Every structure is written in C-alpha cells, then in structure tokens.
Amino acid sequence: MAMQIVWALKAQSDRRNILAYWKARNKSVAYSKKLDTLIRESLNLIRKYPCIGKPTNRKNIRIKIVRDYFLIYEITNNEIVILRIWDSRQYPKELERTIE
C-alpha cells in the first residue's frame, strides 16, 4: 500500500533553495527541472517502498540518495515525512544536528 508523502517546512525550503540555486547558476531552468523530476521519481519509489532508503542511527529515519542530495525522511504509521533535502557535499556533522 502506498503511503502519503508530507513535506516538513524545512524540506520545502531546501527544495526551493536548491532549485533556485541551479536556475541562477546555470541561467536556465533545464537542470532544475531535471533535478526536480529525479526528486519526484524518488518520492514515488519511497511512497511504494518506504524502507528503500538507507537506515540511519535514528529510529524510523532513512536517507535516499538523489544525485548529490540526500532525501531524509521519517516513516510514521500512515505517512512519510520528508524532513530535509541535504547537499551531500556539505559538512556531515551539520547534517546530524539538523535531523535531531
């Protein structure tokens, strides 16, 4: 059974900022659209197979890799909460603090 996806406010902000960054950097929306499509495809996989992501040391929190980004999500009883979209090239200790 496919679960419902719910976006945390921080994850929504992450997504907007990442897509805006690539649009400004490339002076085109082509890569932003491609990245957004990859994120949506990954979300569809997560919806169907919630345990597809790599487990973390936090209960029910998993990470799905999409290019250079981590989709960090939590599995609850009836929904999947997208907590963050994290650029994997950033400082890893910062990531631990953000999902606490």
N, C-alpha and C positions, 0 to 999 in steps of 0.2 A: 504494500500500500504506500503510495506517495504521500510524503508529509508536506505540510505547509512551510514555506520559507518566510521568515520575519527578519527585517533588517534593523539592527541597532542603529541609533543616530550616528555614532562614531563611524560605523561601517559605511553608511550612506555618504558621510562627509569624505571618507577615504576615497571612495569610488569617484565622487565628483572631482576631487582634487587631482587624482591620478589621471583621469581622462582629460581634464583641463590642461594639466601639465604637458601631456603629449600633443595636444592640439596646438598649444602655444609653441612648443619646442620645434615641432615639425612644420608649423604653419599650414597644417592640413588636418582634416578630421579622419582621414583614411585609417591611420594606425589606431586612433581612439576607438573607431567603430569596430575594427578587428579585435582589439583587446576586450571591448565590451561584449562582443559575440562570444569570445572564449570564456569570459566570466559567466555569461548566461548558460552556456553549454555545460560548464562545470556545476553550476547550481542545479541544473536539471538532473545531472548524474547524482549529486548529493541528495536531491529530493527522492530519487528512486532507491538509492543505495547509501543510506546515511553513514554507514561505517566505512565508506570508501577512503576517507581521509586518514592520514597518519595520526595515531593516538598521541596525546601529549601526557605529561605527568599530572594534568588536571582532569578530574573526573568529567566525562561526557564532552570534553573539548577536543576537537580534531582539526587537522590542517590539511587542506587540499591545495596542491601546487598548481598555479596557472602562470606559465612563463616565469617571470621574475618575481611573482607575487604569491603570497600565502593567503588563501581564503580561510580565515579562522572562524570556526563555528561551534556551537554547542547544541547537542541533541537533548531535547526535553521529551516529555511523554507524547506530545501531539504536534510538535513543531521543531523546526531547525532555525536557530537564531544565528544570523551572520553577525559576528562580533567585530571583526576588523578585516580590512584588506591591507596587508602589510608588504612593503617592498623588501624582499629578502636580502637586498644588498645593504640594508641599514644595520646599525649596531644591534646584535642579537639580545644583549641584556635589556635593552629598551623594550623589546617585544615581550619579555617575561613580565615587566611591570605593567604593560598595557592590558594584559589579559587576566590580571589578578582581580 
